[in-house]
Amino acid sequence: MPCNHHHSPLELGCCSSEQERFRFEQERFRFEQERFRFKQERFRFEQERFRFEQERFRFEQERFRFEQERFRFE
């Protein structure tokens, strides 16, 4: 892509290297976005797992109380 700068013959690569750096930064930004989305998804999964474990724990407590009551009446 030609640039609008006036270059001496020794400087012709400056704009193309800036474009390369910009493309690299864009790619790095897309990678960081993807990594962030992955972390968010993992966090949601961990929250769901935690809720499941809480529910299971409540169920186990309830079962334990039931067993205690049953034992008391035997």
mmCIF file of the N, C-alpha and C atoms, coordinates in Angstrom:
data_MODEL
# 
_entry.id   MODEL 
# 
loop_
_atom_site.group_PDB 
_atom_site.id 
_atom_site.type_symbol 
_atom_site.label_atom_id 
_atom_site.label_alt_id 
_atom_site.label_comp_id 
_atom_site.label_asym_id 
_atom_site.label_entity_id 
_atom_site.label_seq_id 
_atom_site.pdbx_PDB_ins_code 
_atom_site.Cartn_x 
_atom_site.Cartn_y 
_atom_site.Cartn_z 
_atom_site.occupancy 
_atom_site.B_iso_or_equiv 
_atom_site.pdbx_formal_charge 
_atom_site.auth_seq_id 
_atom_site.auth_comp_id 
_atom_site.auth_asym_id 
_atom_site.auth_atom_id 
_atom_site.pdbx_PDB_model_num 
ATOM 1   N N  . MET A 1 1  ? 0.853   -1.179  0.000  1.00 0.00 ? 1  MET A N  1 
ATOM 2   C CA . MET A 1 1  ? 0.000   0.000   0.000  1.00 0.00 ? 1  MET A CA 1 
ATOM 3   C C  . MET A 1 1  ? 0.894   1.235   0.000  1.00 0.00 ? 1  MET A C  1 
ATOM 4   N N  . PRO A 1 2  ? 0.786   2.078   -1.014 1.00 0.00 ? 2  PRO A N  1 
ATOM 5   C CA . PRO A 1 2  ? 1.671   3.249   -1.078 1.00 0.00 ? 2  PRO A CA 1 
ATOM 6   C C  . PRO A 1 2  ? 1.301   4.266   -0.001 1.00 0.00 ? 2  PRO A C  1 
ATOM 7   N N  . CYS A 1 3  ? 2.302   5.006   0.452  1.00 0.00 ? 3  CYS A N  1 
ATOM 8   C CA . CYS A 1 3  ? 2.037   6.014   1.465  1.00 0.00 ? 3  CYS A CA 1 
ATOM 9   C C  . CYS A 1 3  ? 2.131   7.397   0.845  1.00 0.00 ? 3  CYS A C  1 
ATOM 10  N N  . ASN A 1 4  ? 1.723   8.392   1.582  1.00 0.00 ? 4  ASN A N  1 
ATOM 11  C CA . ASN A 1 4  ? 1.720   9.769   1.080  1.00 0.00 ? 4  ASN A CA 1 
ATOM 12  C C  . ASN A 1 4  ? 2.939   10.557  1.541  1.00 0.00 ? 4  ASN A C  1 
ATOM 13  N N  . HIS A 1 5  ? 3.879   9.907   2.219  1.00 0.00 ? 5  HIS A N  1 
ATOM 14  C CA . HIS A 1 5  ? 5.074   10.610  2.668  1.00 0.00 ? 5  HIS A CA 1 
ATOM 15  C C  . HIS A 1 5  ? 6.049   10.773  1.515  1.00 0.00 ? 5  HIS A C  1 
ATOM 16  N N  . HIS A 1 6  ? 6.896   11.775  1.620  1.00 0.00 ? 6  HIS A N  1 
ATOM 17  C CA . HIS A 1 6  ? 7.982   11.944  0.645  1.00 0.00 ? 6  HIS A CA 1 
ATOM 18  C C  . HIS A 1 6  ? 9.219   11.301  1.247  1.00 0.00 ? 6  HIS A C  1 
ATOM 19  N N  . HIS A 1 7  ? 9.688   10.253  0.606  1.00 0.00 ? 7  HIS A N  1 
ATOM 20  C CA . HIS A 1 7  ? 10.804  9.484   1.144  1.00 0.00 ? 7  HIS A CA 1 
ATOM 21  C C  . HIS A 1 7  ? 12.040  9.661   0.297  1.00 0.00 ? 7  HIS A C  1 
ATOM 22  N N  . SER A 1 8  ? 13.158  9.597   0.984  1.00 0.00 ? 8  SER A N  1 
ATOM 23  C CA . SER A 1 8  ? 14.402  9.430   0.249  1.00 0.00 ? 8  SER A CA 1 
ATOM 24  C C  . SER A 1 8  ? 14.496  7.943   -0.080 1.00 0.00 ? 8  SER A C  1 
ATOM 25  N N  . PRO A 1 9  ? 15.304  7.547   -1.027 1.00 0.00 ? 9  PRO A N  1 
ATOM 26  C CA . PRO A 1 9  ? 15.390  6.120   -1.384 1.00 0.00 ? 9  PRO A CA 1 
ATOM 27  C C  . PRO A 1 9  ? 15.738  5.217   -0.194 1.00 0.00 ? 9  PRO A C  1 
ATOM 28  N N  . LEU A 1 10 ? 16.413  5.716   0.823  1.00 0.00 ? 10 LEU A N  1 
ATOM 29  C CA . LEU A 1 10 ? 16.781  4.896   1.972  1.00 0.00 ? 10 LEU A CA 1 
ATOM 30  C C  . LEU A 1 10 ? 15.620  4.705   2.951  1.00 0.00 ? 10 LEU A C  1 
ATOM 31  N N  . GLU A 1 11 ? 14.564  5.502   2.845  1.00 0.00 ? 11 GLU A N  1 
ATOM 32  C CA . GLU A 1 11 ? 13.470  5.466   3.813  1.00 0.00 ? 11 GLU A CA 1 
ATOM 33  C C  . GLU A 1 11 ? 12.218  4.762   3.300  1.00 0.00 ? 11 GLU A C  1 
ATOM 34  N N  . LEU A 1 12 ? 12.261  4.165   2.148  1.00 0.00 ? 12 LEU A N  1 
ATOM 35  C CA . LEU A 1 12 ? 11.035  3.648   1.540  1.00 0.00 ? 12 LEU A CA 1 
ATOM 36  C C  . LEU A 1 12 ? 10.297  2.615   2.383  1.00 0.00 ? 12 LEU A C  1 
ATOM 37  N N  . GLY A 1 13 ? 10.982  1.921   3.260  1.00 0.00 ? 13 GLY A N  1 
ATOM 38  C CA . GLY A 1 13 ? 10.313  0.881   4.041  1.00 0.00 ? 13 GLY A CA 1 
ATOM 39  C C  . GLY A 1 13 ? 9.588   1.362   5.288  1.00 0.00 ? 13 GLY A C  1 
ATOM 40  N N  . CYS A 1 14 ? 9.629   2.634   5.624  1.00 0.00 ? 14 CYS A N  1 
ATOM 41  C CA . CYS A 1 14 ? 9.105   3.041   6.926  1.00 0.00 ? 14 CYS A CA 1 
ATOM 42  C C  . CYS A 1 14 ? 7.599   2.831   7.038  1.00 0.00 ? 14 CYS A C  1 
ATOM 43  N N  . CYS A 1 15 ? 6.831   3.158   6.026  1.00 0.00 ? 15 CYS A N  1 
ATOM 44  C CA . CYS A 1 15 ? 5.376   3.013   6.139  1.00 0.00 ? 15 CYS A CA 1 
ATOM 45  C C  . CYS A 1 15 ? 4.957   1.549   6.114  1.00 0.00 ? 15 CYS A C  1 
ATOM 46  N N  . SER A 1 16 ? 5.631   0.733   5.315  1.00 0.00 ? 16 SER A N  1 
ATOM 47  C CA . SER A 1 16 ? 5.263   -0.683  5.291  1.00 0.00 ? 16 SER A CA 1 
ATOM 48  C C  . SER A 1 16 ? 5.565   -1.337  6.635  1.00 0.00 ? 16 SER A C  1 
ATOM 49  N N  . SER A 1 17 ? 6.643   -0.931  7.295  1.00 0.00 ? 17 SER A N  1 
ATOM 50  C CA . SER A 1 17 ? 6.921   -1.519  8.608  1.00 0.00 ? 17 SER A CA 1 
ATOM 51  C C  . SER A 1 17 ? 5.884   -1.043  9.627  1.00 0.00 ? 17 SER A C  1 
ATOM 52  N N  . GLU A 1 18 ? 5.400   0.192   9.506  1.00 0.00 ? 18 GLU A N  1 
ATOM 53  C CA . GLU A 1 18 ? 4.328   0.669   10.386 1.00 0.00 ? 18 GLU A CA 1 
ATOM 54  C C  . GLU A 1 18 ? 3.057   -0.134  10.155 1.00 0.00 ? 18 GLU A C  1 
ATOM 55  N N  . GLN A 1 19 ? 2.764   -0.434  8.894  1.00 0.00 ? 19 GLN A N  1 
ATOM 56  C CA . GLN A 1 19 ? 1.575   -1.241  8.584  1.00 0.00 ? 19 GLN A CA 1 
ATOM 57  C C  . GLN A 1 19 ? 1.722   -2.639  9.175  1.00 0.00 ? 19 GLN A C  1 
ATOM 58  N N  . GLU A 1 20 ? 2.903   -3.213  9.057  1.00 0.00 ? 20 GLU A N  1 
ATOM 59  C CA . GLU A 1 20 ? 3.155   -4.534  9.641  1.00 0.00 ? 20 GLU A CA 1 
ATOM 60  C C  . GLU A 1 20 ? 2.956   -4.499  11.149 1.00 0.00 ? 20 GLU A C  1 
ATOM 61  N N  . ARG A 1 21 ? 3.493   -3.467  11.790 1.00 0.00 ? 21 ARG A N  1 
ATOM 62  C CA . ARG A 1 21 ? 3.353   -3.347  13.236 1.00 0.00 ? 21 ARG A CA 1 
ATOM 63  C C  . ARG A 1 21 ? 1.878   -3.207  13.612 1.00 0.00 ? 21 ARG A C  1 
ATOM 64  N N  . PHE A 1 22 ? 1.130   -2.441  12.830 1.00 0.00 ? 22 PHE A N  1 
ATOM 65  C CA . PHE A 1 22 ? -0.301  -2.266  13.086 1.00 0.00 ? 22 PHE A CA 1 
ATOM 66  C C  . PHE A 1 22 ? -1.036  -3.600  12.935 1.00 0.00 ? 22 PHE A C  1 
ATOM 67  N N  . ARG A 1 23 ? -0.722  -4.350  11.876 1.00 0.00 ? 23 ARG A N  1 
ATOM 68  C CA . ARG A 1 23 ? -1.357  -5.666  11.693 1.00 0.00 ? 23 ARG A CA 1 
ATOM 69  C C  . ARG A 1 23 ? -1.012  -6.602  12.847 1.00 0.00 ? 23 ARG A C  1 
ATOM 70  N N  . PHE A 1 24 ? 0.231   -6.552  13.279 1.00 0.00 ? 24 PHE A N  1 
ATOM 71  C CA . PHE A 1 24 ? 0.643   -7.374  14.413 1.00 0.00 ? 24 PHE A CA 1 
ATOM 72  C C  . PHE A 1 24 ? -0.150  -6.992  15.666 1.00 0.00 ? 24 PHE A C  1 
ATOM 73  N N  . GLU A 1 25 ? -0.304  -5.693  15.928 1.00 0.00 ? 25 GLU A N  1 
ATOM 74  C CA . GLU A 1 25 ? -1.062  -5.233  17.097 1.00 0.00 ? 25 GLU A CA 1 
ATOM 75  C C  . GLU A 1 25 ? -2.525  -5.647  16.995 1.00 0.00 ? 25 GLU A C  1 
ATOM 76  N N  . GLN A 1 26 ? -3.093  -5.570  15.801 1.00 0.00 ? 26 GLN A N  1 
ATOM 77  C CA . GLN A 1 26 ? -4.483  -6.016  15.618 1.00 0.00 ? 26 GLN A CA 1 
ATOM 78  C C  . GLN A 1 26 ? -4.610  -7.495  15.948 1.00 0.00 ? 26 GLN A C  1 
ATOM 79  N N  . GLU A 1 27 ? -3.685  -8.277  15.449 1.00 0.00 ? 27 GLU A N  1 
ATOM 80  C CA . GLU A 1 27 ? -3.710  -9.726  15.693 1.00 0.00 ? 27 GLU A CA 1 
ATOM 81  C C  . GLU A 1 27 ? -3.549  -10.018 17.181 1.00 0.00 ? 27 GLU A C  1 
ATOM 82  N N  . ARG A 1 28 ? -2.649  -9.307  17.820 1.00 0.00 ? 28 ARG A N  1 
ATOM 83  C CA . ARG A 1 28 ? -2.443  -9.487  19.258 1.00 0.00 ? 28 ARG A CA 1 
ATOM 84  C C  . ARG A 1 28 ? -3.708  -9.111  20.031 1.00 0.00 ? 28 ARG A C  1 
ATOM 85  N N  . PHE A 1 29 ? -4.367  -8.046  19.608 1.00 0.00 ? 29 PHE A N  1 
ATOM 86  C CA . PHE A 1 29 ? -5.609  -7.623  20.252 1.00 0.00 ? 29 PHE A CA 1 
ATOM 87  C C  . PHE A 1 29 ? -6.689  -8.690  20.084 1.00 0.00 ? 29 PHE A C  1 
ATOM 88  N N  . ARG A 1 30 ? -6.816  -9.247  18.875 1.00 0.00 ? 30 ARG A N  1 
ATOM 89  C CA . ARG A 1 30 ? -7.805  -10.318 18.652 1.00 0.00 ? 30 ARG A CA 1 
ATOM 90  C C  . ARG A 1 30 ? -7.493  -11.526 19.533 1.00 0.00 ? 30 ARG A C  1 
ATOM 91  N N  . PHE A 1 31 ? -6.235  -11.859 19.652 1.00 0.00 ? 31 PHE A N  1 
ATOM 92  C CA . PHE A 1 31 ? -5.832  -12.970 20.509 1.00 0.00 ? 31 PHE A CA 1 
ATOM 93  C C  . PHE A 1 31 ? -6.215  -12.690 21.962 1.00 0.00 ? 31 PHE A C  1 
ATOM 94  N N  . GLU A 1 32 ? -5.946  -11.470 22.440 1.00 0.00 ? 32 GLU A N  1 
ATOM 95  C CA . GLU A 1 32 ? -6.293  -11.113 23.822 1.00 0.00 ? 32 GLU A CA 1 
ATOM 96  C C  . GLU A 1 32 ? -7.803  -11.160 24.035 1.00 0.00 ? 32 GLU A C  1 
ATOM 97  N N  . GLN A 1 33 ? -8.569  -10.712 23.054 1.00 0.00 ? 33 GLN A N  1 
ATOM 98  C CA . GLN A 1 33 ? -10.031 -10.787 23.164 1.00 0.00 ? 33 GLN A CA 1 
ATOM 99  C C  . GLN A 1 33 ? -10.474 -12.237 23.291 1.00 0.00 ? 33 GLN A C  1 
ATOM 100 N N  . GLU A 1 34 ? -9.917  -13.085 22.451 1.00 0.00 ? 34 GLU A N  1 
ATOM 101 C CA . GLU A 1 34 ? -10.278 -14.504 22.476 1.00 0.00 ? 34 GLU A CA 1 
ATOM 102 C C  . GLU A 1 34 ? -9.900  -15.125 23.817 1.00 0.00 ? 34 GLU A C  1 
ATOM 103 N N  . ARG A 1 35 ? -8.743  -14.783 24.318 1.00 0.00 ? 35 ARG A N  1 
ATOM 104 C CA . ARG A 1 35 ? -8.307  -15.298 25.614 1.00 0.00 ? 35 ARG A CA 1 
ATOM 105 C C  . ARG A 1 35 ? -9.242  -14.822 26.727 1.00 0.00 ? 35 ARG A C  1 
ATOM 106 N N  . PHE A 1 36 ? -9.666  -13.571 26.652 1.00 0.00 ? 36 PHE A N  1 
ATOM 107 C CA . PHE A 1 36 ? -10.592 -13.030 27.642 1.00 0.00 ? 36 PHE A CA 1 
ATOM 108 C C  . PHE A 1 36 ? -11.933 -13.763 27.572 1.00 0.00 ? 36 PHE A C  1 
ATOM 109 N N  . ARG A 1 37 ? -12.437 -14.005 26.355 1.00 0.00 ? 37 ARG A N  1 
ATOM 110 C CA . ARG A 1 37 ? -13.704 -14.743 26.213 1.00 0.00 ? 37 ARG A CA 1 
ATOM 111 C C  . ARG A 1 37 ? -13.573 -16.148 26.794 1.00 0.00 ? 37 ARG A C  1 
ATOM 112 N N  . PHE A 1 38 ? -12.452 -16.776 26.574 1.00 0.00 ? 38 PHE A N  1 
ATOM 113 C CA . PHE A 1 38 ? -12.215 -18.102 27.135 1.00 0.00 ? 38 PHE A CA 1 
ATOM 114 C C  . PHE A 1 38 ? -12.243 -18.051 28.666 1.00 0.00 ? 38 PHE A C  1 
ATOM 115 N N  . LYS A 1 39 ? -11.585 -17.041 29.244 1.00 0.00 ? 39 LYS A N  1 
ATOM 116 C CA . LYS A 1 39 ? -11.576 -16.917 30.708 1.00 0.00 ? 39 LYS A CA 1 
ATOM 117 C C  . LYS A 1 39 ? -12.980 -16.664 31.241 1.00 0.00 ? 39 LYS A C  1 
ATOM 118 N N  . GLN A 1 40 ? -13.750 -15.845 30.531 1.00 0.00 ? 40 GLN A N  1 
ATOM 119 C CA . GLN A 1 40 ? -15.133 -15.604 30.959 1.00 0.00 ? 40 GLN A CA 1 
ATOM 120 C C  . GLN A 1 40 ? -15.929 -16.895 30.938 1.00 0.00 ? 40 GLN A C  1 
ATOM 121 N N  . GLU A 1 41 ? -15.773 -17.654 29.881 1.00 0.00 ? 41 GLU A N  1 
ATOM 122 C CA . GLU A 1 41 ? -16.505 -18.919 29.752 1.00 0.00 ? 41 GLU A CA 1 
ATOM 123 C C  . GLU A 1 41 ? -16.096 -19.883 30.861 1.00 0.00 ? 41 GLU A C  1 
ATOM 124 N N  . ARG A 1 42 ? -14.822 -19.955 31.129 1.00 0.00 ? 42 ARG A N  1 
ATOM 125 C CA . ARG A 1 42 ? -14.346 -20.828 32.199 1.00 0.00 ? 42 ARG A CA 1 
ATOM 126 C C  . ARG A 1 42 ? -14.893 -20.372 33.552 1.00 0.00 ? 42 ARG A C  1 
ATOM 127 N N  . PHE A 1 43 ? -14.947 -19.065 33.762 1.00 0.00 ? 43 PHE A N  1 
ATOM 128 C CA . PHE A 1 43 ? -15.494 -18.535 35.005 1.00 0.00 ? 43 PHE A CA 1 
ATOM 129 C C  . PHE A 1 43 ? -16.966 -18.913 35.139 1.00 0.00 ? 43 PHE A C  1 
ATOM 130 N N  . ARG A 1 44 ? -17.743 -18.781 34.060 1.00 0.00 ? 44 ARG A N  1 
ATOM 131 C CA . ARG A 1 44 ? -19.158 -19.174 34.107 1.00 0.00 ? 44 ARG A CA 1 
ATOM 132 C C  . ARG A 1 44 ? -19.296 -20.663 34.407 1.00 0.00 ? 44 ARG A C  1 
ATOM 133 N N  . PHE A 1 45 ? -18.457 -21.454 33.812 1.00 0.00 ? 45 PHE A N  1 
ATOM 134 C CA . PHE A 1 45 ? -18.469 -22.889 34.081 1.00 0.00 ? 45 PHE A CA 1 
ATOM 135 C C  . PHE A 1 45 ? -18.175 -23.163 35.559 1.00 0.00 ? 45 PHE A C  1 
ATOM 136 N N  . GLU A 1 46 ? -17.169 -22.487 36.104 1.00 0.00 ? 46 GLU A N  1 
ATOM 137 C CA . GLU A 1 46 ? -16.820 -22.678 37.515 1.00 0.00 ? 46 GLU A CA 1 
ATOM 138 C C  . GLU A 1 46 ? -17.960 -22.237 38.425 1.00 0.00 ? 46 GLU A C  1 
ATOM 139 N N  . GLN A 1 47 ? -18.630 -21.165 38.085 1.00 0.00 ? 47 GLN A N  1 
ATOM 140 C CA . GLN A 1 47 ? -19.788 -20.726 38.876 1.00 0.00 ? 47 GLN A CA 1 
ATOM 141 C C  . GLN A 1 47 ? -20.872 -21.791 38.864 1.00 0.00 ? 47 GLN A C  1 
ATOM 142 N N  . GLU A 1 48 ? -21.134 -22.318 37.690 1.00 0.00 ? 48 GLU A N  1 
ATOM 143 C CA . GLU A 1 48 ? -22.164 -23.352 37.564 1.00 0.00 ? 48 GLU A CA 1 
ATOM 144 C C  . GLU A 1 48 ? -21.784 -24.586 38.375 1.00 0.00 ? 48 GLU A C  1 
ATOM 145 N N  . ARG A 1 49 ? -20.545 -24.972 38.289 1.00 0.00 ? 49 ARG A N  1 
ATOM 146 C CA . ARG A 1 49 ? -20.071 -26.117 39.060 1.00 0.00 ? 49 ARG A CA 1 
ATOM 147 C C  . ARG A 1 49 ? -20.200 -25.859 40.559 1.00 0.00 ? 49 ARG A C  1 
ATOM 148 N N  . PHE A 1 50 ? -19.874 -24.651 40.974 1.00 0.00 ? 50 PHE A N  1 
ATOM 149 C CA . PHE A 1 50 ? -19.998 -24.295 42.382 1.00 0.00 ? 50 PHE A CA 1 
ATOM 150 C C  . PHE A 1 50 ? -21.460 -24.383 42.831 1.00 0.00 ? 50 PHE A C  1 
ATOM 151 N N  . ARG A 1 51 ? -22.383 -23.871 42.012 1.00 0.00 ? 51 ARG A N  1 
ATOM 152 C CA . ARG A 1 51 ? -23.809 -23.966 42.364 1.00 0.00 ? 51 ARG A CA 1 
ATOM 153 C C  . ARG A 1 51 ? -24.243 -25.422 42.464 1.00 0.00 ? 51 ARG A C  1 
ATOM 154 N N  . PHE A 1 52 ? -23.774 -26.221 41.558 1.00 0.00 ? 52 PHE A N  1 
ATOM 155 C CA . PHE A 1 52 ? -24.084 -27.644 41.600 1.00 0.00 ? 52 PHE A CA 1 
ATOM 156 C C  . PHE A 1 52 ? -23.567 -28.272 42.896 1.00 0.00 ? 52 PHE A C  1 
ATOM 157 N N  . GLU A 1 53 ? -22.337 -27.953 43.275 1.00 0.00 ? 53 GLU A N  1 
ATOM 158 C CA . GLU A 1 53 ? -21.755 -28.500 44.507 1.00 0.00 ? 53 GLU A CA 1 
ATOM 159 C C  . GLU A 1 53 ? -22.526 -28.024 45.732 1.00 0.00 ? 53 GLU A C  1 
ATOM 160 N N  . GLN A 1 54 ? -22.958 -26.789 45.720 1.00 0.00 ? 54 GLN A N  1 
ATOM 161 C CA . GLN A 1 54 ? -23.767 -26.294 46.843 1.00 0.00 ? 54 GLN A CA 1 
ATOM 162 C C  . GLN A 1 54 ? -25.064 -27.083 46.951 1.00 0.00 ? 54 GLN A C  1 
ATOM 163 N N  . GLU A 1 55 ? -25.689 -27.286 45.821 1.00 0.00 ? 55 GLU A N  1 
ATOM 164 C CA . GLU A 1 55 ? -26.951 -28.033 45.809 1.00 0.00 ? 55 GLU A CA 1 
ATOM 165 C C  . GLU A 1 55 ? -26.727 -29.460 46.308 1.00 0.00 ? 55 GLU A C  1 
ATOM 166 N N  . ARG A 1 56 ? -25.675 -30.063 45.852 1.00 0.00 ? 56 ARG A N  1 
ATOM 167 C CA . ARG A 1 56 ? -25.353 -31.419 46.291 1.00 0.00 ? 56 ARG A CA 1 
ATOM 168 C C  . ARG A 1 56 ? -25.085 -31.448 47.796 1.00 0.00 ? 56 ARG A C  1 
ATOM 169 N N  . PHE A 1 57 ? -24.388 -30.453 48.295 1.00 0.00 ? 57 PHE A N  1 
ATOM 170 C CA . PHE A 1 57 ? -24.106 -30.368 49.720 1.00 0.00 ? 57 PHE A CA 1 
ATOM 171 C C  . PHE A 1 57 ? -25.413 -30.232 50.513 1.00 0.00 ? 57 PHE A C  1 
ATOM 172 N N  . ARG A 1 58 ? -26.320 -29.379 50.049 1.00 0.00 ? 58 ARG A N  1 
ATOM 173 C CA . ARG A 1 58 ? -27.610 -29.236 50.736 1.00 0.00 ? 58 ARG A CA 1 
ATOM 174 C C  . ARG A 1 58 ? -28.376 -30.554 50.735 1.00 0.00 ? 58 ARG A C  1 
ATOM 175 N N  . PHE A 1 59 ? -28.328 -31.224 49.630 1.00 0.00 ? 59 PHE A N  1 
ATOM 176 C CA . PHE A 1 59 ? -28.980 -32.524 49.545 1.00 0.00 ? 59 PHE A CA 1 
ATOM 177 C C  . PHE A 1 59 ? -28.376 -33.499 50.557 1.00 0.00 ? 59 PHE A C  1 
ATOM 178 N N  . GLU A 1 60 ? -27.053 -33.537 50.648 1.00 0.00 ? 60 GLU A N  1 
ATOM 179 C CA . GLU A 1 60 ? -26.383 -34.433 51.602 1.00 0.00 ? 60 GLU A CA 1 
ATOM 180 C C  . GLU A 1 60 ? -26.726 -34.060 53.044 1.00 0.00 ? 60 GLU A C  1 
ATOM 181 N N  . GLN A 1 61 ? -26.809 -32.789 53.327 1.00 0.00 ? 61 GLN A N  1 
ATOM 182 C CA . GLN A 1 61 ? -27.205 -32.368 54.676 1.00 0.00 ? 61 GLN A CA 1 
ATOM 183 C C  . GLN A 1 61 ? -28.612 -32.851 54.995 1.00 0.00 ? 61 GLN A C  1 
ATOM 184 N N  . GLU A 1 62 ? -29.494 -32.671 54.049 1.00 0.00 ? 62 GLU A N  1 
ATOM 185 C CA . GLU A 1 62 ? -30.878 -33.097 54.242 1.00 0.00 ? 62 GLU A CA 1 
ATOM 186 C C  . GLU A 1 62 ? -30.944 -34.604 54.468 1.00 0.00 ? 62 GLU A C  1 
ATOM 187 N N  . ARG A 1 63 ? -30.212 -35.346 53.710 1.00 0.00 ? 63 ARG A N  1 
ATOM 188 C CA . ARG A 1 63 ? -30.174 -36.793 53.858 1.00 0.00 ? 63 ARG A CA 1 
ATOM 189 C C  . ARG A 1 63 ? -29.621 -37.188 55.229 1.00 0.00 ? 63 ARG A C  1 
ATOM 190 N N  . PHE A 1 64 ? -28.584 -36.494 55.648 1.00 0.00 ? 64 PHE A N  1 
ATOM 191 C CA . PHE A 1 64 ? -27.991 -36.759 56.953 1.00 0.00 ? 64 PHE A CA 1 
ATOM 192 C C  . PHE A 1 64 ? -29.011 -36.500 58.064 1.00 0.00 ? 64 PHE A C  1 
ATOM 193 N N  . ARG A 1 65 ? -29.729 -35.389 57.976 1.00 0.00 ? 65 ARG A N  1 
ATOM 194 C CA . ARG A 1 65 ? -30.758 -35.093 58.985 1.00 0.00 ? 65 ARG A CA 1 
ATOM 195 C C  . ARG A 1 65 ? -31.832 -36.172 58.993 1.00 0.00 ? 65 ARG A C  1 
ATOM 196 N N  . PHE A 1 66 ? -32.213 -36.579 57.830 1.00 0.00 ? 66 PHE A N  1 
ATOM 197 C CA . PHE A 1 66 ? -33.209 -37.640 57.724 1.00 0.00 ? 66 PHE A CA 1 
ATOM 198 C C  . PHE A 1 66 ? -32.708 -38.915 58.410 1.00 0.00 ? 66 PHE A C  1 
ATOM 199 N N  . GLU A 1 67 ? -31.456 -39.273 58.152 1.00 0.00 ? 67 GLU A N  1 
ATOM 200 C CA . GLU A 1 67 ? -30.875 -40.470 58.777 1.00 0.00 ? 67 GLU A CA 1 
ATOM 201 C C  . GLU A 1 67 ? -30.811 -40.324 60.296 1.00 0.00 ? 67 GLU A C  1 
ATOM 202 N N  . GLN A 1 68 ? -30.481 -39.148 60.759 1.00 0.00 ? 68 GLN A N  1 
ATOM 203 C CA . GLN A 1 68 ? -30.457 -38.917 62.209 1.00 0.00 ? 68 GLN A CA 1 
ATOM 204 C C  . GLN A 1 68 ? -31.846 -39.111 62.814 1.00 0.00 ? 68 GLN A C  1 
ATOM 205 N N  . GLU A 1 69 ? -32.836 -38.540 62.161 1.00 0.00 ? 69 GLU A N  1 
ATOM 206 C CA . GLU A 1 69 ? -34.211 -38.679 62.655 1.00 0.00 ? 69 GLU A CA 1 
ATOM 207 C C  . GLU A 1 69 ? -34.634 -40.146 62.662 1.00 0.00 ? 69 GLU A C  1 
ATOM 208 N N  . ARG A 1 70 ? -34.328 -40.821 61.619 1.00 0.00 ? 70 ARG A N  1 
ATOM 209 C CA . ARG A 1 70 ? -34.674 -42.231 61.524 1.00 0.00 ? 70 ARG A CA 1 
ATOM 210 C C  . ARG A 1 70 ? -34.002 -43.037 62.629 1.00 0.00 ? 70 ARG A C  1 
ATOM 211 N N  . PHE A 1 71 ? -32.739 -42.750 62.863 1.00 0.00 ? 71 PHE A N  1 
ATOM 212 C CA . PHE A 1 71 ? -31.988 -43.442 63.898 1.00 0.00 ? 71 PHE A CA 1 
ATOM 213 C C  . PHE A 1 71 ? -32.606 -43.180 65.277 1.00 0.00 ? 71 PHE A C  1 
ATOM 214 N N  . ARG A 1 72 ? -33.031 -41.950 65.483 1.00 0.00 ? 72 ARG A N  1 
ATOM 215 C CA . ARG A 1 72 ? -33.618 -41.588 66.764 1.00 0.00 ? 72 ARG A CA 1 
ATOM 216 C C  . ARG A 1 72 ? -34.904 -42.369 67.041 1.00 0.00 ? 72 ARG A C  1 
ATOM 217 N N  . PHE A 1 73 ? -35.662 -42.647 66.011 1.00 0.00 ? 73 PHE A N  1 
ATOM 218 C CA . PHE A 1 73 ? -36.949 -43.327 66.205 1.00 0.00 ? 73 PHE A CA 1 
ATOM 219 C C  . PHE A 1 73 ? -36.853 -44.846 66.156 1.00 0.00 ? 73 PHE A C  1 
ATOM 220 N N  . GLU A 1 74 ? -35.713 -45.356 65.903 1.00 0.00 ? 74 GLU A N  1 
ATOM 221 C CA . GLU A 1 74 ? -35.594 -46.829 65.848 1.00 0.00 ? 74 GLU A CA 1 
ATOM 222 C C  . GLU A 1 74 ? -35.400 -47.431 67.213 1.00 0.00 ? 74 GLU A C  1 
# 
